[in-house]
Amino acid sequence: MILILKQQNNEFKRKYGWVDKWAKMTGERARIDAKVNNTYIIYDKNGVLVKEYPNGKIIPFHNVGKS
């Protein structure tokens, strides 16, 4: 059986399209909070955890407290 996904402008449509918008807004809010509190956010970028600072600097995250 072949599953065909409908495409619109080369983007796959989801059953619940609001999820993509909500996830994007959550990330934007995290960046705003980091800037206000002069801290950083941590997220996955290409399979690697990174820290992003309010000035735009992105460095790899190394978990110092690993056991």
N, C-alpha and C positions, 0 to 999 in steps of 0.2 A: 504494500500500500504506500502511496506517495502522498505526503502532506504538503500542500501548497499554501504558503502564507501570502496574504494580500499585502501588497506594497503600495505606498503612496509617497511619491518623491523620494524613493530609495530608502524609506524608513519603514520598519516593520510596525504594524498596528497591533496594539495589545488589547485584550478584552477590557482591561481597566486602564485606560490611557492616562488617567490622573496620577497614577503611581510615578511615572517618569517626572512629571511636573513637581510633585511633592518631594521627591528625592533631590531634585535640583535645588528647590527652595530651601531644603534642610541644609544642604552644603553651603549655600550662600549665607544662610543665617549663622552657621558655625564660623565662617570667615569674618563676618561682622563682629560676632562676640569675641573672637580672638583678637581682633584689632582694638576693640574697646578695652579689653582686659590685658593688652600687651602680652599675649601668650601665643601659642601655636595650635594648629590642628594636625591630627595624624590620620592618614588615609592610605589606601592601597593604590599604588600606581604601577601598572605593568607587573603585578605580582610581588612588588616590594613595598614594605611599609615606609612611608616618608613623613617628615615633619615639614609643614609649610608655615612660615612666619608671616606676620602682617606686611612686611616689606616685600614679599614675593619670593624670598629665598626658600628653596626647597632642598633639604638634605635627607639622606637615608636615616631611618630611625633604628637605633640599636638599643634593645631592651637590656639595660644594665642589670636589672634585678632577676635575670633568668636563673632558674634553679636546675 
